[in-house]
């Protein structure tokens, strides 16, 4: 989803629990980043929560930086991550 010109917001994705720990999410992420770069995007941004540790660690593994946090409408802290392509 395009946030603003040259910036891509990745907001949904996942792998069924049966198929986790097989490198599928990393493969999908690499494909998404390749597509974004080929289509002129300069950065990718996403959000997650501390309770979703696997997603947080996956993003960090793929060179996302934590750029901020905020509290959502449910009172939970959301972590904002961004990667320069």
C-alpha positions in Angstrom: 0.0 0.0 0.0 1.5 3.3 -1.0 1.8 5.8 1.9 3.2 8.7 0.0 5.3 8.9 -3.1 8.3 6.6 -2.9 7.2 5.1 0.4 5.6 1.7 0.8 3.5 0.6 3.8 3.5 -3.1 4.4 0.6 -3.9 6.7 -0.5 -7.5 6.3 1.3 -10.7 5.9 1.8 -14.1 7.5 2.5 -17.7 7.2 0.2 -20.4 8.5 1.6 -22.0 11.7 2.0 -25.4 10.1 4.5 -23.9 7.6 6.5 -21.6 9.9 10.2 -22.0 10.6 10.8 -22.9 6.9 12.1 -19.6 5.6 8.8 -18.7 3.9 8.3 -15.4 5.5 11.9 -14.3 4.7 11.4 -15.4 1.1 8.2 -13.4 0.8 9.8 -10.4 2.4 12.7 -10.5 0.0 10.3 -10.7 -2.9 8.3 -7.8 -1.7 11.4 -5.6 -1.2 12.7 -6.5 -4.6 9.3 -5.6 -6.2 9.2 -2.3 -4.2 12.7 -1.4 -5.3 12.0 -2.2 -9.0 8.9 0.0 -8.8 10.6 3.0 -7.5 9.9 2.9 -3.8 12.7 4.2 -1.5 11.5 3.0 1.9 9.2 0.4 3.4 7.4 1.0 6.7 5.5 -1.5 8.9 4.2 -1.7 12.4 4.1 -4.6 15.0 3.6 -5.2 18.7 6.1 -6.5 21.2 3.9 -9.5 21.8 4.5 -10.6 18.2 8.2 -11.2 18.8 8.7 -13.4 15.7 7.5 -10.6 13.4 9.6 -8.0 15.2 12.7 -10.2 14.9 12.0 -10.9 11.3 11.8 -7.2 10.5 15.0 -6.5 12.4 16.7 -9.5 10.6 15.8 -7.9 7.3 17.4 -4.5 8.2 14.4 -2.6 9.4 15.1 0.1 12.0 12.8 1.0 14.9 11.8 4.6 14.2 9.1 5.1 16.9 6.3 3.8 19.0 2.8 4.9 19.9 -0.1 3.6 21.9 -3.1 2.4 19.9 -6.8 2.7 20.7 -6.7 -0.5 22.8 -3.9 0.9 24.9 -1.2 -1.4 23.4 2.2 -0.1 22.3 2.9 -0.4 18.5 6.4 -0.4 17.2 7.0 1.5 13.9 9.8 0.1 11.7 11.3 1.4 8.5 13.8 0.1 6.0 15.6 2.1 3.3 15.8 0.1 0.0 
